[in-house]
Amino acid sequence: MAQRSKTMAGIRLGRRVKSLRRERGMEQADLAAALPEEASRSLISYIETGRSFPTPKRIEEFAQLFEVDIAAPFLDSDDVRHRLAGAILGTDDEQVLALIERVLDGLPTRISDPPSKV
């Protein structure tokens, strides 16, 4: 995947985290302290500005903390989906990940959505 695409996905994800944090009246240090796995205020800053891309586990922690559907706000970019698939499968094989992404494209983003045909 092109570096520019990864950077843009990180920026979009970071903006979403920042938006959710601000909606809840939290400072970066508050968010870092609220996460179950140790995090620093500077890590939150790096994620929010797109300089650091969170791990799949960290994305899940954000979703649980903010009480949002992980698929809706965080899996809207191909890069995030690609990284999650790779982490879950323990591979970076492009063909395997492309197949997983095709399967994910057919899944509903919310429980109430009907699946699309693949």
C-alpha positions in Angstrom: 0.0 0.0 0.0 1.3 3.4 -0.8 2.7 5.5 2.0 0.4 8.4 1.1 -2.6 6.2 1.6 -1.4 5.0 5.0 -0.7 8.6 6.0 -4.2 9.7 5.0 -5.8 6.8 6.8 -3.9 7.7 9.9 -4.9 11.3 9.7 -8.6 10.4 9.3 -8.4 8.0 12.2 -6.6 10.6 14.3 -9.2 13.2 13.6 -12.0 10.8 14.6 -10.3 10.0 17.9 -9.8 13.7 18.6 -13.4 14.4 17.7 -14.7 11.7 20.0 -12.4 12.8 22.8 -13.5 16.4 22.6 -17.2 15.5 22.4 -16.7 13.9 25.8 -14.9 16.9 27.2 -11.7 15.0 27.7 -8.1 16.2 27.5 -5.4 14.0 25.9 -4.1 13.1 29.3 -7.6 12.1 30.4 -7.9 9.8 27.4 -4.5 8.3 28.0 -5.4 7.5 31.6 -8.8 6.1 30.7 -7.4 3.4 28.3 -7.0 -0.1 29.8 -3.5 -0.5 28.3 -0.8 2.1 29.3 -0.7 5.1 27.1 0.8 8.6 27.4 -0.6 12.0 26.5 2.1 12.3 23.8 1.0 9.0 22.2 -2.6 10.3 22.0 -1.2 13.5 20.4 0.7 11.4 17.8 -2.4 9.3 17.0 -4.6 12.4 16.7 -2.2 14.1 14.3 -1.6 11.0 12.2 2.1 10.7 13.2 1.4 7.3 14.8 -1.0 4.6 13.7 -2.7 2.8 16.6 -2.6 -1.0 16.8 -5.8 -2.9 16.2 -6.0 -3.5 19.9 -5.7 0.2 20.6 -8.4 0.9 18.0 -10.7 -1.6 19.8 -9.9 0.2 23.2 -10.9 3.5 21.7 -14.2 2.0 20.4 -15.0 0.5 23.8 -14.1 3.6 25.7 -16.1 5.9 23.4 -18.9 3.3 23.1 -19.0 3.4 19.4 -19.3 0.6 16.8 -15.8 -0.2 15.9 -16.7 -0.9 12.3 -18.4 2.4 11.6 -15.9 5.1 12.7 -12.7 3.2 12.6 -12.9 0.7 9.8 -13.9 3.2 7.1 -10.5 3.2 5.4 -8.9 0.3 3.5 -5.6 0.8 5.4 -7.2 0.2 8.8 -9.0 -2.8 7.5 -5.8 -4.1 5.9 -3.8 -3.7 9.1 -6.5 -5.4 11.2 -6.8 -8.3 8.9 -3.0 -8.7 8.9 -2.9 -8.5 12.7 -5.7 -11.0 13.1 -4.2 -13.5 10.7 -0.6 -12.9 11.6 0.4 -12.3 8.0 1.2 -9.6 5.6 0.6 -11.7 2.5 -1.1 -9.3 0.1 -3.3 -12.0 -1.6 -4.6 -13.3 1.7 -5.3 -9.8 3.0 -7.0 -8.8 -0.3 -9.3 -11.9 0.1 -10.1 -10.9 3.7 -10.9 -7.3 2.6 -13.3 -8.7 -0.1 -15.1 -10.7 2.6 -15.2 -7.7 5.0 -16.7 -5.6 2.2 -19.7 -7.9 2.2 -20.2 -7.7 6.0 -22.6 -5.2 7.6 -21.0 -2.2 9.3 -23.7 -2.4 12.0 -25.6 -5.4 13.4 -28.8 -4.0 12.0 -27.6 -3.7 8.5 -28.2 -6.6 6.1 -25.1 -8.1 4.6 -24.4 -7.3 1.0 -23.8 -10.0 -1.6 -20.1 -10.8 -2.3 
